[in-house]
């Protein structure tokens, strides 16, 4: 019976070797960190952390929004040039 209790409390071994174990805590975290807009993203978060008032961080939000817009437009252009139909 002692071995049954020990087996029940032992962590599952199938997760330890899984590649998902090394992934970020949530899927979008990797995409944000890989973005060219990561500095603007972190600046807006730091501003919110420091000020606790969204109105004081509008410039950082606008900078991030513009960066994401440029990033999206560049991605659409790349995809357009790869399209079989375009």
C-alpha positions, -999 to 999 in steps of 0.1 A, spaced: 0 0 0 29 24 6 40 21 -30 4 30 -42 4 62 -21 39 71 -33 29 65 -69 -2 87 -65 19 116 -51 47 113 -76 47 139 -104 38 125 -138 69 118 -159 53 124 -193 54 162 -189 91 165 -179 104 156 -214 77 175 -232 88 205 -253 59 224 -240 76 225 -206 101 250 -219 75 272 -235 63 305 -220 35 305 -194 10 315 -221 12 312 -259 12 349 -268 42 356 -246 66 343 -271 50 363 -299 52 395 -280 89 390 -270 97 382 -307 80 413 -320 99 444 -332 75 464 -310 86 447 -278 104 479 -265 73 500 -270 52 472 -253 75 472 -223 76 510 -221 38 511 -219 37 485 -192 65 503 -172 46 536 -176 14 520 -162 33 504 -134 49 538 -125 19 560 -129 -12 538 -122 -30 562 -145 -36 553 -182 -40 589 -193 -4 596 -184 8 568 -207 -10 578 -239 22 586 -257 36 551 -250 2 535 -261 3 555 -293 39 545 -300 31 509 -295 -1 511 -317 19 527 -345 46 501 -343 21 473 -345 4 490 -374 37 492 -393 45 456 -384 11 444 -396 15 463 -429 49 448 -435 36 413 -428 7 419 -452 32 430 -479 54 399 -473 24 376 -475 11 394 -506 44 387 -524 42 350 -514 6 345 -526 -1 322 -554 -31 342 -565 -17 378 -563 
